[in-house]
């Protein structure tokens, strides 16, 4: 594919990229010296979730938890070879060390497990909690290409204004390749001071598009509601945030006031969010029983249940697509398991795992996958996704040409059939 050919050309360039690639490859066989770091949880969304604080006791390949002599000797040998034989002198020891640590994380083969050096982690935290601004788009991982992609632009945002679309591959940000880059790092590159511009190279339908997008504060409406006629209500959940349950409850009340006889719940392009938020919303829809549970490598389970006191009793159709991920898959999967609604659209993204951020004593950090989640019937959909009950591929040409949403029209058709 053209995008990969271009990436190979980019990586064959500067010396720093060559060494970084070499070290990442070498690092799959290396272990890192660390001592008793204390891990703490950063409150997160299911999209980058966590499961409570814990102490991290880090060790190496030796039985006593230390780096084995053979591995240490090999690291010394490789460093010596780079120092004496690599043709450039601009490689710092810090670059080599970061390459080893990132390579160790890459060795597990999980795109959601990553290493942050102290500078990257500090920037990530500042831009998560401080006065930073973005372009107004949700970003997801294209696991087939190993590039980030636009999951969905936020209505009225700079991303929508410049014409960014779902599934656009983010090939470069400010000239820096995003191949294999952790999503949090991609977001950190995109964010910045209000009024500044970020340059992005987008790959779409075999073409590379250069886009300059202005950063600004973006109001994120997490829930949209309207009436569609014939007693059909429409509610779209854009993401699952702390305010989403209350907004969803208000949308349900408005729909009932508008004479709702059936509901289209739109989860397309929803990248996920807070597990507590999605469970609270599920409790407004599902019967009594399990909503979701997580399970770690030791078989320890955490369950989230519903008492059924607010079960939704009207016909329900749920719209899903390949960008419905994580928390949105929790909700659609539970609805499907309980046969509370009909799923229309295309197979969901397939993210059924939970991450936790752990800070290390030197200011660096790792984000690591700690558990899997399961639907009420015990399905783990990671790498598989949830299949719709009624398949309906999205007609992008019709939508971007005339605004005709063929999937929504199909959902209305299915809902009307249930309501009759």
N, C-alpha and C positions, 0 to 999 in steps of 0.2 A: 504494500500500500504506500502511496506517495508520502504520507505523513511520516512513516517509519524511515523511508529513504532520506528524507530531509533531516530527521533526527540523527541518523548515522553521520551525515555530513557535518552536522553541527558538532558532534562529539569528537570528530577526528581532528578538531582544531586545537585550541590553546592547551598549554602544558598543564595548567591546573586541573582542567577537566580530565585530561588523560590520567594523571596520577590519582585523582579522586575515583575515577572508574576502576583503576587497577587496585586501589586499596579496598574498595567495596567488594571486589571479587575475591581478594585475598582474605578479607575479614570473615568470610563464611566459615573459616577454619580456626579463627582466633577467639580468645576469651579475654575479658577485660578485668584489670585489677580494680576492685572497688572495696570499700570498707563500710559496714553498717550504716547505710543511709536510712533516713526515716522518710517514708512515703506518706503523702497526704493526698486526699481527694480534692480535685477541683470540681465544684458542682457543675455538672455537664448535662448535655442532652443525650438522648439515646444515640444520636448521630455520633457523639464522641463521649459516651457515657462512662459512669463510674459507679462503684458499689461500696463506698465507705472507706474510711481511713484504715491503713494497715502499715506495719513496719516492714520495710524491704531489707532483707538480709542478703546482700549480694556476694557472690563468690565466683570461682572460676572452675577450671576443669579438674583441679586436684581434689582428692577426697577430703582434704581439710578445708575446702572452700577457697583455696588460693590458686593463683595461676601456676600451672605446671611448668617445670623447668624447660621442657621441650618446646612448649608454646612460646615462653619468654625468649628462649634462644632464637626461635624462628623469627619473632618480631624484630629482634636485634639485627639478625641477618638481613632481613628485608629492608630495614631502615638503612643499613650500611650500603646495600646495593643501590638504593635510590640516591643516597648522598654521593656516592662515588661514580655512578654510571649514568644516572638520569641527566639529560643534556641541558637542563635549565637549573638555575640556582634560586628560583623564587618560591620554592616549596618550604613552608614553615612546618615546624614540628606540630604546631596546633592543627594545621590542615591534615597531617598524617593521623594524628590521634582522633580527630573528628571522623575521619574516613573509617577508622577501625570501629569506632562505636556505632556509627550509622550502618556499617556493614554487618555488624552483629545483629542489629535489629532487622535488617533486610533479609538475613539468613533464615528467619522464621517463615518467610514467604507470605506475609500478611501486609497488605497495603495500608492497613490502619494502625500498624505498630511502627513507631518511629522514634528517632533520637533528636533532641533539641540541645544544641550547645547553649551556654549561659546567655549569650547575646540574643539568639533566636527566641529562647524561652522568655526573656525579659520583654522583648518586642511583642511577642504573642500576648503576654499578660497585659501590657500597657494598652494594646489595641483591642483587647477584649473588654477592659474595664474603663479605659480613658476616653477622652474626647477625640476619637478618630472617626473618619468618615469613609464610606465606600461607594460602590456604584449601584447597589440595589439589585443584587442577583444572588441566588442560592447556587452553591458550587457542589458538585458531586464528583466521584471518581469513575472514570471510564475504565473498568477493569480489563477490558479486552485490549485497549491501546496503551494502558498505563499512563494516561494523561488525565488531568482534571477537565471537567466539562461544565457548561452552564446547565444547571438543573432546571431553573425557571427564573426569568427576570421578574422583579416585583412591579406591579402595575404603577405607572407614573414615575418610574425610577429613571436615572440616567442610562442604565443598561437597556431598558426598553426603548428609550428615546433614540439611541444610536442603532437600534435594530438587532441587538443580541437575541438569540433564540435558544429554546431548550435543545440540548444535545450538541451545541457548538463546542468544539474542542478548543480549550485554552492552550495554545501551542507555546506561546512565550508571553511573559510579562516584563515590560521594560527591557526587552532584548534577552532576558534570561529564560533558558529552556525550563519547562515545567515537567519534563519527562520523569516519571517516578517520584515526583515531589509530593510530600505529605500535604493534605488539603489545608491544614492549619497554616502551613508555610505559604501556600499559594494565596490564601486569604490575607495574610500579613503583607504580601507584596502588593496586593490590589488596594488595600486600605491605605489611607494617608490623610494629610491635612485637608480641611475643607477648601474647596475651590481649586485644588491642584488637579492635574490631569494624569491619568495612568494610560500608558500605551500597551496595547494588547495585540498579539497576533492570533487570529482565530482561524481554525481549519473547519470548513463547511463544504460538504458535497464536492470534494476534490479541489477546492480553492483555498488559498490563504488570503485572509482579509485583515488589513491593518486598521485598527480602531483606536481612537483616542477618546477616553471616557472621563468626564469630569466627576470628581468625588464631591459628594455633598451628603448632608444628613437625609436619611430616607425614613419616612414614616412607614412602618410595616403593619398594615391591617392584617391580622392573622385569620380573620373570618369575614366572609362576604355572604350576604343573603339577599334574595329577591324572589318574587313570585313569577312563575312561568306561564300561568294560565291553566285552566281546566283543573284547578285545585292542586297543582303541582308546585311545591316549594323547591328552591335551590339554595344549598348552603355549600360554600367552598371553604375548606380549611387549608390555608396557605402553608402554615407550619404549626407545630405544637410548642407554644411558649407558655410562660406562667399565666398570662392573661387570657389564653385561648379558651379554657373551660368556661369562664364567665361570659366571654364573647359568644361562644357557641350556645350557651343557655339563653342569652338574649335573642340570638338568631332563631332558636327554636320557638321561643315565645312569640316573636314577630311572625313567624310562619303560621303558628296556630291562630294568631289574631287575623291573619290574612286568609283564613279558610283552608288551611292545608289539609289535603286528603292523601297525599303521598309526598315523599321526599327524594330528591336527587342530592346525594352527598358526594361532592367532588374532591377527591384526594390526588388528582393528577399533579405532578410536579412538586408534591409535598416531600421535602427531604427528610422529615422527621422532627425531632425535638425532644422535649421533656417526657420521660416515661410517666411521671406523675400526672402530667397534663393529659396525655392520651388515655390513661386509665380513668381519670375523672370524666372524660367525655364518653368513654365506653360505658360507664355507669349510668349515663343518661339514655343508653340505647339497648343494652344487653339484658338478658334474663339473669337470674341468680346463678352464680357459678364462677369458675376461673376465667380471668381475662387474659393473663399471660404469666409465664414464669421464666426465670433465668436459672441456669445451672452452670457451675464452674467445673474445672477439671477434676475436682475431688468429689463431685456429685452433690455438692451443697446447693440447695434450691432456695430461691426467694419467690414467693407467690403473690400475685395481685388479684383480688377477687371483687365480685360485684354482688350486692344483696338483692338486685332485681326490683327494687322499689320504684324505679323510674323507667322501667322497660318501655321502649318505643313500640307502639302497637299499630302503626300505620305502615303501608307498603313502602319499601325502601330500596333504592338502587344506588350503588356506589361506583363512581367512576375512578378507574386506576390506570396507570401507564408505567412505562419503564423507568420513570423518574419518581415514582412513588416509592419511598424508601424508609426503612427503619421503623419509626413510630407509626407512620401511615400504614405500614405493612402489619404492624401489631393490630391496629383497629380493623383493617379490612379482613385480615386473617381470622380474627375472632368473630366478626360478623358472618363470614362464610362458614366457620365451624358450627355456629349456632343456627345457621340457615335463617338469619334475621333479615337478609337482604340479598339482592342479586348483584354480582360484580360484573361491570361492563367495561371493556377497553382492551388493554394489552397486559402481558405479564409484568409484574412489578420488578423493582431493581434487584432484590434479593440480598438485603443486609440484615442478617439475623445474629449479630454479635454485639457485644458491649465493650467499650473502652474505658480505661482509667488513666488519668495523668498522675505521674509520680515524680516529685521533685527530688533531685539528688543534692548531696551536701555542698558541691562546688557551684551550685546555681544552674546546672544543666538539668534536663528532665527527659523522661521517656513517656510516650503514650503507648499503652500496651493493651491488647485485647485480653479480657479476663474471664468472659463467660459467653454463653450462647443463650438466646431467648427462644421460647417455644409458644406456639398457639395453644388454645385450650385443649385441642386434641393431640398435642404433643408433636406438632410439625415444627421442625427447624428449617426455615426456608432460605438459609444463607447460601448464596450462589445459585439458588434455584428460582426464588421469587414465588409469588402467588398468581396462579392462573385465573383469568376471569371466567365467570360462568357463561358470559356471552362475549365472544371475541369480536373486536371492532378496531382495526388499525386506524391510526390518525391520518386524515387527509390534509397534509401540510399545505399542499398547493391551493386547495380550496380555502383553508383558513387564512393563510397569509395573502391570498389573492382577493378574496371577497368577504372574509370574516365568518364564513360558514363553518360551524363546529359540528362535524359529522358525528363525533362521539357523543356529544351532548344530545344531539337529535336522536341518536339510537337509545340513549338512556331514557329520554322522554317517551319514546315508543314502547320500550320495555315496561316502564312505570305505568303508563296508561293501560297496558295489557293486564297488569297485576291489579290495578284499581277497579277494573270492570267487574 
